[in-house]
Amino acid sequence: MTTKNTANRILVLGSTGKTGSRVFQTLNAQGITTMPGSRSAATPFDWDNQATWGPVLEHVDAIYVSYQPDLCVPEALGAITAFTKLAVKNGVKKLVLLSGRGEPEAQAAEAVIMNAGVDWTIIRASWFCQNFSEGYLAEPIQAGHVALPVPPIGEPFIDVDDISEIAVAALTTDDHNGKLYEVTGPRLLSFEEAIAEIARATGKSIQYQHISMDEYAGMMKEYGIPNEFISLITYLFTVVLDGRNAHVTDGVEQALSRKATDFSTYIKKAMAAGVWG
């Protein structure tokens, strides 16, 4: 039985991001009073500027917490800790955290949320399918050549629509209070295999090339990518993709009572939206 909660104003951090934008749009479509949390919002929010935190917390009951760029960066734990304390002090009753699978730093942030003294839900996610269509891989795929430093490790890519559906349910009902969902897609694919599936579905010729991490970092520097983003990608490609996450979970089914969206279904949705030409 679904138990509606009494939240009457929800703050969505990262409301212009892959998951946050979907959570924000869905809540609005349901007629729920929703505050966007982004640097471009009318009342701006910036993780790097604590002066922006207080104004967005006014009269907020529940928060979708998505930290940018990633919970594994050194400053994340301090920011999550300080923000959580301020949120609880301001009367927030529920926190729903988007976390990263296989990241010890992310699990430290999870502990902060779990011990905040309010209702919580943790969504610990694998790599997003949408990185191939809405992220850094979309342009190389469109160009027909993808060079990556990732090993041939299987990753159970998760559709962010599944993450959004869980987050909305957690924010608007009490059914998911105190739950940690480790969510993945239903099967393992290496990056090379995933790109091959996209090539077959679209009829495009997409060449996959394995390169070293040093070569990839050099390419990013040539494109003017900030050093902190290069460090993040290096960590994710060399540490998180070491095989520790090469197994699927039933987290989506636990939360939504249905199977997780398959990568092939994600491809069809992306193509229907006009991605990859």
C-alpha positions in Angstrom: 0.0 0.0 0.0 1.3 3.4 -1.0 1.4 6.0 1.9 1.5 9.6 0.7 3.6 11.9 2.8 2.8 15.4 3.8 5.6 17.2 1.9 4.2 20.4 0.4 7.4 21.9 -1.1 10.2 19.9 -2.6 13.7 21.2 -3.5 15.4 19.4 -6.4 19.1 20.0 -6.5 20.8 19.5 -9.9 17.4 20.4 -11.5 19.1 20.9 -14.9 21.1 17.7 -14.7 20.3 14.2 -16.1 18.3 12.9 -13.1 17.3 16.2 -11.5 15.7 17.6 -14.6 13.5 14.5 -14.9 12.6 14.6 -11.2 11.8 18.3 -11.3 9.6 17.9 -14.4 7.7 14.9 -13.1 7.0 16.6 -9.7 5.7 19.7 -11.5 3.5 17.6 -13.8 2.0 16.1 -10.6 1.1 19.5 -9.4 3.6 19.4 -6.5 5.2 22.7 -5.5 8.8 22.2 -6.5 11.9 24.4 -6.2 14.7 24.2 -8.8 18.2 24.0 -7.3 20.7 25.2 -9.9 23.0 28.2 -10.5 20.6 29.4 -13.2 17.4 29.3 -11.1 15.6 32.5 -10.0 16.8 31.8 -6.5 20.2 30.3 -7.4 21.9 27.4 -5.7 25.6 26.6 -5.9 27.3 23.8 -4.0 30.5 26.0 -4.0 28.8 29.0 -2.4 27.2 28.4 1.0 25.5 31.8 0.9 23.1 30.4 -1.7 22.0 27.4 0.5 19.8 29.2 3.0 17.4 31.0 0.6 16.5 27.8 -1.3 15.7 25.9 2.0 12.8 28.2 3.0 9.6 26.3 3.6 11.1 23.1 2.1 10.0 19.7 3.4 11.9 17.3 1.2 15.0 17.5 -1.0 16.4 15.5 -3.9 20.2 15.7 -3.3 22.4 15.4 -6.3 25.9 16.6 -5.8 27.9 18.0 -8.8 30.3 17.0 -10.2 30.4 13.7 -8.2 30.4 12.6 -4.6 33.9 11.2 -5.0 35.6 14.6 -5.3 37.5 15.8 -2.2 35.2 18.7 -1.3 31.9 16.7 -1.6 31.8 15.2 1.9 32.3 18.5 3.7 29.6 20.1 1.5 27.1 17.3 2.0 27.7 17.4 5.8 27.3 21.2 6.1 24.3 21.3 3.8 22.5 18.4 5.5 23.0 20.1 8.9 21.6 23.4 7.6 18.6 21.6 5.9 17.6 19.8 9.1 18.0 23.0 11.1 15.6 24.7 8.6 13.0 22.0 9.1 13.5 19.6 6.2 11.9 16.3 7.0 13.2 14.0 4.1 16.4 13.7 2.1 16.7 11.5 -1.0 20.3 11.1 -2.1 21.7 10.1 -5.5 24.8 8.2 -4.8 27.5 6.4 -6.8 28.1 2.7 -6.9 31.5 1.4 -5.9 32.7 4.8 -4.5 33.9 4.8 -0.9 33.6 8.6 -0.8 30.0 8.3 -1.9 29.2 5.8 0.9 30.7 8.3 3.4 28.1 10.9 2.1 25.4 8.3 2.4 26.2 7.8 6.1 25.8 11.6 6.6 22.3 11.4 5.1 21.3 8.3 7.1 22.4 9.8 10.4 20.8 13.2 9.9 17.8 12.4 12.1 15.2 12.7 9.3 13.6 10.4 6.8 16.0 9.3 4.0 16.3 7.2 0.9 19.6 6.4 -0.9 19.7 5.6 -4.6 23.1 4.2 -5.3 23.5 4.1 -9.1 25.7 2.5 -11.7 26.9 4.4 -14.8 24.1 6.1 -16.7 22.9 5.0 -20.1 22.3 8.6 -20.9 26.1 9.3 -20.8 26.0 7.9 -24.3 23.3 10.4 -25.5 23.3 13.4 -23.1 26.8 13.4 -21.9 30.4 13.4 -22.9 30.1 10.4 -25.3 27.2 11.8 -27.4 29.5 13.9 -29.7 32.1 11.1 -30.4 29.3 8.6 -31.2 27.7 11.1 -33.6 31.2 11.6 -35.2 31.6 7.9 -35.6 34.8 7.5 -33.5 34.9 6.8 -29.8 38.3 6.5 -28.0 38.2 5.5 -24.3 40.7 4.3 -21.7 38.3 1.8 -20.1 39.1 -1.9 -19.7 36.8 -4.5 -21.1 34.9 -4.7 -17.9 31.1 -5.3 -17.9 29.0 -2.4 -16.5 25.2 -2.7 -15.9 24.3 0.7 -17.3 21.2 2.2 -15.6 18.5 4.3 -17.4 18.1 7.6 -15.5 14.4 7.4 -16.1 14.4 4.5 -13.7 16.4 6.6 -11.2 13.9 9.5 -11.6 10.9 7.3 -11.0 12.4 5.9 -7.8 13.3 9.4 -6.6 9.8 10.8 -7.2 8.2 7.9 -5.4 10.6 8.4 -2.5 9.9 12.1 -2.3 6.1 11.8 -2.5 5.4 8.7 -0.4 6.6 7.2 2.8 7.1 3.7 1.2 10.8 4.2 0.6 11.8 5.7 3.9 15.0 4.2 5.3 15.7 2.3 2.1 19.0 2.0 0.2 18.5 0.9 -3.4 21.6 -0.2 -5.3 20.3 0.2 -8.8 21.7 -1.2 -12.1 20.5 -2.2 -15.5 19.5 -5.8 -16.1 22.7 -7.0 -17.9 26.5 -6.3 -18.2 28.0 -4.6 -21.2 31.5 -3.3 -21.7 31.7 0.3 -23.2 32.8 -1.3 -26.5 29.8 -3.6 -26.5 27.4 -0.8 -25.6 28.7 1.4 -28.5 28.4 -1.6 -30.8 24.7 -2.0 -29.8 24.2 1.7 -30.6 25.9 1.3 -34.0 23.7 -1.7 -34.9 20.5 0.0 -33.9 21.3 3.3 -35.6 23.0 1.8 -38.7 25.9 4.1 -38.1 29.5 3.1 -38.5 31.1 3.8 -35.1 34.7 2.9 -34.5 35.8 2.1 -31.0 39.4 2.6 -30.0 41.0 1.7 -26.7 43.6 4.2 -25.6 45.7 4.7 -22.4 44.5 7.0 -19.6 47.4 9.3 -20.3 46.4 9.6 -23.9 42.8 10.3 -22.9 43.8 12.9 -20.4 46.0 14.6 -23.0 43.1 14.7 -25.4 40.9 16.4 -22.7 43.6 18.9 -22.0 43.8 19.8 -25.7 40.0 20.4 -25.7 40.4 22.8 -22.7 38.7 20.5 -20.2 39.3 21.7 -16.6 41.9 19.8 -14.6 39.4 18.9 -11.9 37.1 17.2 -14.4 40.1 15.3 -15.9 41.0 14.1 -12.4 37.4 13.0 -11.9 37.2 11.0 -15.1 40.6 9.5 -14.4 39.4 8.3 -11.0 36.1 6.9 -12.4 37.8 5.1 -15.4 40.7 3.6 -13.4 39.3 3.0 -9.9 35.5 2.5 -10.2 35.8 0.5 -13.4 38.2 -2.1 -11.9 35.6 -4.9 -11.9 34.1 -4.1 -8.5 30.7 -3.3 -10.1 30.6 -6.0 -12.7 27.4 -7.5 -11.4 23.7 -6.6 -11.7 21.4 -5.9 -8.8 17.6 -6.0 -8.4 17.4 -2.5 -6.8 15.0 -1.2 -9.4 12.7 -4.1 -9.0 12.8 -3.7 -5.2 11.8 -0.1 -5.5 9.3 -0.2 -8.5 8.1 -3.8 -8.6 9.3 -4.1 -12.2 12.4 -5.0 -14.1 15.1 -2.3 -14.8 15.0 -0.8 -18.3 17.3 -2.7 -20.7 20.0 -0.9 -22.7 18.3 -1.8 -25.9 15.1 0.0 -24.7 17.1 3.0 -23.8 18.6 3.1 -27.3 15.1 3.1 -28.8 14.0 5.9 -26.6 17.1 8.0 -27.5 16.6 7.4 -31.2 12.9 8.4 -31.0 14.1 11.6 -29.4 16.4 12.3 -32.4 19.7 11.6 -30.7 22.7 10.6 -32.8 21.1 12.0 -35.9 
